[in-house]
Amino acid sequence: MSTFLINASNLKNGGGLQVAQSICAQIGRFGEHQFVLVLSTAVNDEGIMLGSNVTVYRYDIHHNLKTVVLGRDDFLDGLVVERRVDAVLTIFGPSLWRPRCKHLCGFARAQLLKDVNPDAHNGLGFKERLVYKAWDWAFKHSSKIFYTENGYISDLLEKHFKDVKVYTVSNYYNQVFDTPEKWKRSITLPPFEGVTCLSVSSPSSHKNFGIMEDVVRYLRKVHPDFKVRFVLTFSPDMWPMAEDVRDSIVYVGKTDVSECPYLYEQADIMFMPTLLECFTATYPEAMRMDVPIVTTDLEFARGLCGEAACYYNAIDPAAAAEAIYKVATDKAYAARLVANGKEQLKKFDNYEQRAEKLVRILEEMTAKERL
């Protein structure tokens, strides 16, 4: 029996919170090991099985000089010693804490890999470039063993860091999507006689939601009878839109994962204009909920969606607008995308397989340590 520490103390927002909750909800199934779960206060602990082999601690890691320079954290270091931890899984880095044992770290910072989309790095300000350099340094010093959610990204990461081992464990939709009795129907969209495009995401700059302004303007000019609105899962102050298109944007605010299925039920298209991604759960979520996908024609997106999406030139709002128009008006084409999505889902690790793969990697790491 080994003892593994699952570290989610550094997660504050974004899709990583859902991944952490999903993994931790499955971890109790592996009764042959002891698990110490360290969850930030932002991680939802619903569905996590407590028992003789699972202990949960709430802790938000504080990045201070000791952590940055030495990689030490008194609370986490103390747990490693007290609980005799054999290996640590940090759900997603960068982790400034460097545990004194084997360490598997999740990588989901496509911004560090310029080959993913060089155009996304054009025009970066000094502050953003400094942040990226800090992330890069933190990853390089935190671990020599990583996992990503996309084989394409794994290959790029091995080239980027050179002397690391990288596994691929794909993402999936959260298990709440398979339990309709847990769906919260708390967000009902206003009545609308037109096409609803849903984007379930935090407002990170690489998501490129600003393109929606020119998409709306193009559709109004070229297809004046076509009515469309975009639904965003954050508040207007986080990504304000121009006044002339504001009536085509619906902000529903931050949403819990249990509220998302009902939003998909009210949507006609899932629109994801992202420029950089390791993985976005909105792809499999849309596939699960029978919603056709319109997204950027970039290698990471094609690798994840296959034939289940309508692609457009990532920086061309006219192309994005025409892709939305095509999916909305060609019902047979939209139905093919949905059917293809059902097949594409089979290529991902589901939430049970993901947890099992991660545990098996931890086992492999500790087995090598004992040899």
PEGI-V530275 format. One record per residue. RES is the residue in one letter. SS is DSSP state (hx for helix, st for strand, lp for the rest). Layout:
res = {RES;RES}
ss = {SS;SS}
This chain:
res = {M;S;T;F;L;I;N;A;S;N;L;K;N;G;G;G;L;Q;V;A;Q;S;I;C;A;Q;I;G;R;F;G;E;H;Q;F;V;L;V;L;S;T;A;V;N;D;E;G;I;M;L;G;S;N;V;T;V;Y;R;Y;D;I;H;H;N;L;K;T;V;V;L;G;R;D;D;F;L;D;G;L;V;V;E;R;R;V;D;A;V;L;T;I;F;G;P;S;L;W;R;P;R;C;K;H;L;C;G;F;A;R;A;Q;L;L;K;D;V;N;P;D;A;H;N;G;L;G;F;K;E;R;L;V;Y;K;A;W;D;W;A;F;K;H;S;S;K;I;F;Y;T;E;N;G;Y;I;S;D;L;L;E;K;H;F;K;D;V;K;V;Y;T;V;S;N;Y;Y;N;Q;V;F;D;T;P;E;K;W;K;R;S;I;T;L;P;P;F;E;G;V;T;C;L;S;V;S;S;P;S;S;H;K;N;F;G;I;M;E;D;V;V;R;Y;L;R;K;V;H;P;D;F;K;V;R;F;V;L;T;F;S;P;D;M;W;P;M;A;E;D;V;R;D;S;I;V;Y;V;G;K;T;D;V;S;E;C;P;Y;L;Y;E;Q;A;D;I;M;F;M;P;T;L;L;E;C;F;T;A;T;Y;P;E;A;M;R;M;D;V;P;I;V;T;T;D;L;E;F;A;R;G;L;C;G;E;A;A;C;Y;Y;N;A;I;D;P;A;A;A;A;E;A;I;Y;K;V;A;T;D;K;A;Y;A;A;R;L;V;A;N;G;K;E;Q;L;K;K;F;D;N;Y;E;Q;R;A;E;K;L;V;R;I;L;E;E;M;T;A;K;E;R;L}
ss = {lp;lp;st;st;st;st;st;st;lp;lp;lp;lp;lp;lp;lp;hx;hx;hx;hx;hx;hx;hx;hx;hx;hx;hx;hx;hx;hx;lp;lp;lp;lp;st;st;st;st;st;st;lp;lp;lp;lp;lp;lp;lp;lp;lp;lp;lp;st;lp;lp;st;st;st;st;st;lp;lp;lp;lp;lp;lp;hx;hx;hx;hx;hx;hx;lp;lp;lp;hx;hx;hx;hx;hx;hx;hx;hx;hx;lp;lp;lp;lp;st;st;st;st;lp;lp;lp;lp;lp;lp;lp;lp;lp;lp;lp;st;st;st;st;st;lp;lp;lp;hx;hx;hx;lp;hx;hx;hx;lp;hx;hx;hx;hx;lp;lp;lp;lp;hx;hx;hx;hx;hx;hx;hx;hx;hx;hx;hx;hx;hx;hx;hx;hx;hx;lp;lp;st;st;st;st;lp;lp;hx;hx;hx;hx;hx;hx;hx;hx;hx;hx;hx;lp;lp;lp;st;st;st;st;lp;lp;lp;lp;lp;lp;hx;hx;hx;hx;lp;hx;hx;hx;lp;lp;lp;lp;lp;lp;lp;lp;lp;lp;lp;lp;st;st;st;st;st;lp;lp;lp;lp;lp;hx;hx;hx;lp;lp;lp;hx;hx;hx;hx;hx;hx;hx;hx;hx;hx;hx;hx;lp;lp;lp;lp;lp;st;st;st;st;st;lp;lp;lp;lp;lp;lp;lp;lp;lp;lp;hx;hx;hx;hx;hx;hx;st;st;st;lp;lp;lp;lp;lp;hx;hx;hx;hx;hx;hx;hx;hx;hx;lp;lp;lp;st;st;st;st;lp;lp;lp;lp;lp;lp;lp;lp;hx;hx;hx;hx;hx;hx;hx;hx;lp;lp;lp;st;st;st;st;st;lp;lp;hx;hx;hx;hx;hx;hx;hx;hx;hx;hx;st;st;st;st;lp;lp;lp;lp;hx;hx;hx;hx;hx;hx;hx;hx;hx;hx;hx;hx;hx;lp;hx;hx;hx;hx;hx;hx;hx;hx;hx;hx;hx;hx;hx;hx;hx;lp;lp;lp;lp;lp;hx;hx;hx;hx;hx;hx;hx;hx;hx;hx;hx;hx;hx;hx;hx;hx;hx;hx;hx;hx;lp}
